[in-house]
Amino acid sequence: MSGRRGKILLALVGLTSSAFFLWLAVRNADLDAVRDALADAKLGPLLLTVLVLGIGYGFQAERWRRIADTQALGLRSFYAMLLGGLACNNVLPVRIGEVLRAGWLSRDAPMSGGRAFGSIVLDRICDIVTLAIFFAISLHVVASAAWLVRLAVGAALAIIGIAIALVLARQYTRRRKPRTEAHPRRIVRVLHDAVVMLGEPIGRRHAAVWLGLSVCTWTLSALTVVLVGRSVGVDLSPLDAVFVTSALALGVAIPSSPGSSRSTKTGPTGVSSTVTRPSGLGMSCTGPRTCITRV
């Protein structure tokens, strides 16, 4: 009974916090203008967006399956666990969905909790590396701004931190002494197994496949930005869409960055002329980030 009460309490806390942050996001929005824009939205691109998202999640699930390297579960199982984790991230705080994904994998594979958690860490590392590359490629579509500099510095520091962490994990794996029995503390066992997995050689072929699947995932995500924009009359070039996708996703991944904490009113200015203000949308669109976020 206590376990059930804990789950109910966690769900209530998650839903309450999500409702609060949703209110923060829309409190200054012109809801009448949003309603008018949605009334004129084209249904076709939105339906296609759902299909593209589903395919993109398939690439992401396949990447995670290859990282986990288990024969006990197929792509369908990884797809279901991925969607479950993403759903939990949307309603529960501190991205608890990633921890739940590790728990589900550890239970169903089965494998140690540390190795399951290590697969999640590698999965997210692939995302950050890919998004940093996308951001660097598309950065020239906007004029220089203070928040862009902070985000670029944050992305660079994240890449450096990832490289250092992987090197240290590799050194730990090489120098560790084999244990004849498991550590009595579960958290220590989990961290130990996770570090050992991160320190294992990846190989160029595996790294190339993982990053290739990541590129497919985030390319399709950028395509959804284009489709959503077109449904409400906002025309974005491919580079604009890549910038929106990478900036917002990195903003969520990097603490105190614009994508997670700033109001959309402070979006970048000086975007290429392909970004236009949709007719009948009673709000300013000073860049692709503000357009798509407000939409």
C-alpha positions as CSV (number, residue, x, y, z in Angstrom):
1,M,0.0,0.0,0.0
2,S,2.8,2.4,0.9
3,G,4.4,1.8,-2.6
4,R,1.1,2.6,-4.3
5,R,0.8,5.8,-2.2
6,G,4.3,6.8,-3.1
7,K,3.5,6.4,-6.8
8,I,0.3,8.4,-6.5
9,L,2.2,11.2,-4.6
10,L,4.9,11.3,-7.2
11,A,2.4,11.6,-10.0
12,L,0.6,14.4,-8.2
13,V,3.9,16.3,-7.6
14,G,4.8,15.8,-11.2
15,L,1.5,16.9,-12.6
16,T,1.4,19.9,-10.3
17,S,4.9,21.0,-11.2
18,S,4.2,20.5,-14.9
19,A,1.0,22.6,-14.6
20,F,3.0,25.4,-12.9
21,F,5.7,25.5,-15.5
22,L,3.2,25.4,-18.3
23,W,1.5,28.4,-16.7
24,L,4.9,30.2,-16.6
25,A,5.3,29.5,-20.3
26,V,2.0,30.8,-21.4
27,R,1.1,33.4,-18.9
28,N,2.1,36.3,-21.2
29,A,0.8,34.8,-24.4
30,D,-2.1,36.3,-26.3
31,L,-4.4,33.3,-26.2
32,D,-6.9,34.9,-28.6
33,A,-4.2,35.3,-31.2
34,V,-3.0,31.7,-30.6
35,R,-6.6,30.4,-31.0
36,D,-7.0,32.4,-34.2
37,A,-3.7,31.0,-35.5
38,L,-4.6,27.4,-34.7
39,A,-8.0,27.9,-36.3
40,D,-6.3,28.6,-39.6
41,A,-3.7,25.9,-39.2
42,K,-3.4,23.3,-41.9
43,L,-4.2,19.8,-40.7
44,G,-2.1,17.9,-43.3
45,P,1.4,19.1,-42.1
46,L,0.4,18.4,-38.5
47,L,-0.6,14.8,-39.3
48,L,2.6,14.3,-41.2
49,T,4.5,15.7,-38.2
50,V,3.1,12.9,-36.0
51,L,4.3,10.3,-38.5
52,V,7.8,11.9,-38.8
53,L,8.0,12.0,-35.0
54,G,7.2,8.3,-34.7
55,I,9.9,7.4,-37.3
56,G,12.4,9.6,-35.4
57,Y,11.7,7.9,-32.2
58,G,12.3,4.6,-34.0
59,F,15.8,5.7,-34.9
60,Q,16.4,6.8,-31.3
61,A,15.2,3.5,-30.0
62,E,17.4,1.6,-32.4
63,R,20.4,3.6,-31.2
64,W,19.6,2.8,-27.6
65,R,19.2,-0.9,-28.5
66,R,22.6,-1.0,-30.1
67,I,24.2,0.9,-27.2
68,A,22.7,-1.5,-24.6
69,D,23.9,-4.5,-26.7
70,T,21.4,-7.0,-25.4
71,Q,19.9,-9.9,-27.4
72,A,17.0,-10.4,-24.9
73,L,14.9,-7.4,-26.1
74,G,14.0,-6.3,-29.6
75,L,13.4,-2.9,-31.1
76,R,9.7,-2.9,-30.1
77,S,10.6,-3.2,-26.4
78,F,13.1,-0.4,-26.6
79,Y,10.6,1.8,-28.5
80,A,8.0,1.3,-25.8
81,M,10.5,2.0,-23.0
82,L,11.7,5.1,-24.8
83,L,8.2,6.5,-25.2
84,G,7.4,5.7,-21.6
85,G,10.5,7.6,-20.5
86,L,9.7,10.6,-22.7
87,A,6.2,10.7,-21.4
88,C,7.4,10.7,-17.8
89,N,9.9,13.5,-18.5
90,N,6.9,15.6,-19.7
91,V,5.0,15.3,-16.4
92,L,7.6,14.5,-13.8
93,P,10.4,16.7,-12.5
94,V,14.2,16.3,-12.9
95,R,13.9,14.1,-16.0
96,I,13.0,11.1,-13.9
97,G,12.1,9.3,-17.1
98,E,15.8,8.6,-17.8
99,V,16.1,6.8,-14.5
100,L,12.9,4.9,-15.2
101,R,14.2,3.8,-18.6
102,A,17.3,2.4,-16.9
103,G,15.2,0.6,-14.4
104,W,13.0,-0.9,-17.0
105,L,16.0,-2.1,-19.1
106,S,17.6,-3.6,-16.0
107,R,14.5,-5.5,-15.2
108,D,13.6,-6.7,-18.7
109,A,17.0,-7.4,-20.3
110,P,18.0,-8.4,-17.6
111,M,21.3,-6.6,-16.8
112,S,22.8,-4.8,-13.9
113,G,21.3,-1.4,-13.0
114,G,24.7,0.3,-13.5
115,R,25.1,-1.0,-17.1
116,A,21.5,0.0,-17.9
117,F,22.1,3.5,-16.5
118,G,25.4,3.6,-18.5
119,S,23.5,2.9,-21.7
120,I,21.2,5.9,-20.9
121,V,24.3,8.1,-20.3
122,L,25.8,7.1,-23.7
123,D,22.5,7.6,-25.4
124,R,22.3,11.2,-24.1
125,I,25.9,11.8,-25.0
126,C,25.1,10.9,-28.6
127,D,22.3,13.5,-28.5
128,I,24.5,16.3,-27.1
129,V,27.3,15.7,-29.6
130,T,24.9,15.6,-32.5
131,L,23.1,18.7,-31.4
132,A,26.4,20.6,-30.8
133,I,27.3,19.8,-34.4
134,F,23.9,20.9,-35.7
135,F,24.2,24.1,-33.7
136,A,27.6,24.9,-35.1
137,I,26.5,24.3,-38.6
138,S,23.4,26.5,-38.3
139,L,24.7,29.2,-36.1
140,H,25.4,31.6,-39.0
141,V,21.6,32.0,-39.7
142,V,21.2,34.4,-36.8
143,A,23.0,37.5,-35.7
144,S,25.4,37.4,-32.7
145,A,23.6,37.7,-29.4
146,A,24.7,37.3,-25.8
147,W,22.5,34.2,-25.2
148,L,23.9,32.6,-28.3
149,V,27.4,33.0,-27.0
150,R,26.5,31.5,-23.7
151,L,24.8,28.5,-25.4
152,A,27.8,28.0,-27.7
153,V,30.2,28.1,-24.7
154,G,27.9,25.8,-22.8
155,A,27.9,23.3,-25.7
156,A,31.6,23.4,-26.0
157,L,32.1,22.9,-22.3
158,A,29.7,20.0,-22.4
159,I,31.7,18.3,-25.2
160,I,34.9,18.8,-23.3
161,G,33.3,17.5,-20.1
162,I,32.1,14.4,-21.9
163,A,35.5,13.7,-23.4
164,I,37.2,14.1,-20.0
165,A,34.6,11.8,-18.3
166,L,35.0,9.1,-20.9
167,V,38.8,9.3,-20.6
168,L,38.6,9.0,-16.8
169,A,36.2,6.1,-17.0
170,R,38.6,4.4,-19.4
171,Q,41.5,4.9,-17.0
172,Y,39.4,3.6,-14.1
173,T,38.4,0.5,-16.0
174,R,42.0,-0.3,-16.9
175,R,43.3,0.2,-13.4
176,R,40.5,-1.2,-11.3
177,K,41.2,-4.4,-9.3
178,P,38.7,-7.2,-9.9
179,R,36.3,-7.8,-7.1
180,T,35.3,-11.2,-5.8
181,E,32.1,-10.0,-4.3
182,A,29.7,-7.1,-4.9
183,H,29.8,-4.0,-2.9
184,P,27.1,-4.0,-0.1
185,R,25.7,-0.6,-1.1
186,R,23.5,-0.6,-4.1
187,I,24.3,3.0,-5.2
188,V,28.0,2.2,-5.2
189,R,27.4,-0.9,-7.4
190,V,25.3,1.0,-9.8
191,L,27.9,3.8,-10.2
192,H,30.7,1.3,-10.5
193,D,29.0,-0.7,-13.2
194,A,28.0,2.5,-15.1
195,V,31.6,3.8,-15.0
196,V,32.9,0.5,-16.2
197,M,30.5,0.5,-19.1
198,L,31.5,4.0,-20.1
199,G,35.1,3.0,-19.9
200,E,34.7,0.1,-22.3
201,P,36.1,0.6,-25.8
202,I,33.4,1.7,-28.2
203,G,35.1,1.3,-31.6
204,R,34.9,3.5,-34.6
205,R,32.2,1.4,-36.3
206,H,29.9,1.5,-33.3
207,A,30.5,5.2,-32.7
208,A,29.8,5.9,-36.4
209,V,26.5,3.9,-36.3
210,W,25.3,5.6,-33.1
211,L,26.1,9.1,-34.4
212,G,24.5,8.2,-37.7
213,L,21.3,7.2,-36.0
214,S,21.5,10.4,-33.9
215,V,21.8,12.5,-37.1
216,C,18.7,10.7,-38.5
217,T,16.8,11.3,-35.3
218,W,17.5,15.1,-35.1
219,T,17.2,15.6,-38.8
220,L,13.6,14.3,-38.6
221,S,13.1,16.5,-35.6
222,A,14.1,19.5,-37.6
223,L,11.7,18.4,-40.3
224,T,8.9,18.5,-37.8
225,V,9.8,22.1,-37.0
226,V,9.4,22.9,-40.7
227,L,6.1,21.1,-40.9
228,V,4.6,22.7,-37.8
229,G,5.7,26.1,-39.1
230,R,4.1,25.6,-42.5
231,S,0.9,24.5,-40.9
232,V,0.5,28.0,-39.4
233,G,2.1,29.9,-42.3
234,V,5.7,30.2,-41.0
235,D,8.2,29.4,-43.7
236,L,11.5,28.1,-42.4
237,S,14.6,27.2,-44.4
238,P,16.3,23.9,-43.6
239,L,19.1,25.7,-41.7
240,D,16.6,27.8,-39.8
241,A,14.9,24.5,-38.7
242,V,18.2,22.9,-37.7
243,F,19.0,26.0,-35.6
244,V,15.6,26.0,-33.9
245,T,15.9,22.3,-33.1
246,S,19.5,22.3,-31.8
247,A,19.2,25.6,-29.8
248,L,16.0,24.5,-28.0
249,A,17.3,21.0,-27.3
250,L,20.7,22.2,-26.1
251,G,18.9,24.8,-24.1
252,V,17.0,22.0,-22.2
253,A,20.2,19.9,-21.8
254,I,22.4,22.8,-20.6
255,P,21.3,24.4,-17.3
256,S,20.5,28.1,-17.2
257,S,20.6,28.3,-21.0
258,P,18.0,30.2,-23.0
259,G,16.1,27.1,-24.2
260,S,15.2,26.1,-20.7
261,S,14.9,29.4,-18.7
262,R,14.5,32.4,-20.9
263,S,11.2,33.9,-22.1
264,T,10.6,33.5,-25.8
265,K,10.4,37.3,-26.0
266,T,14.2,37.3,-25.9
267,G,14.8,35.2,-29.0
268,P,17.5,36.0,-31.5
269,T,17.1,38.8,-34.0
270,G,18.6,39.2,-37.5
271,V,17.4,35.8,-38.8
272,S,17.6,35.3,-42.5
273,S,14.7,36.7,-44.5
274,T,13.1,33.2,-45.1
275,V,11.5,33.6,-41.7
276,T,8.3,35.5,-42.1
277,R,5.5,36.6,-39.8
278,P,2.4,34.5,-40.4
279,S,-0.6,36.4,-41.5
280,G,-3.3,36.8,-38.9
281,L,-0.8,35.8,-36.1
282,G,-1.0,38.7,-33.6
283,M,2.5,38.3,-32.2
284,S,5.9,39.3,-33.3
285,C,8.3,36.7,-34.7
286,T,11.8,38.0,-34.3
287,G,13.4,34.7,-35.2
288,P,12.7,31.0,-35.8
289,R,13.0,30.2,-32.2
290,T,10.3,32.8,-31.2
291,C,8.0,31.8,-34.1
292,I,8.0,28.1,-33.4
293,T,8.0,28.5,-29.6
294,R,5.0,30.9,-29.7
295,V,3.2,28.7,-32.2
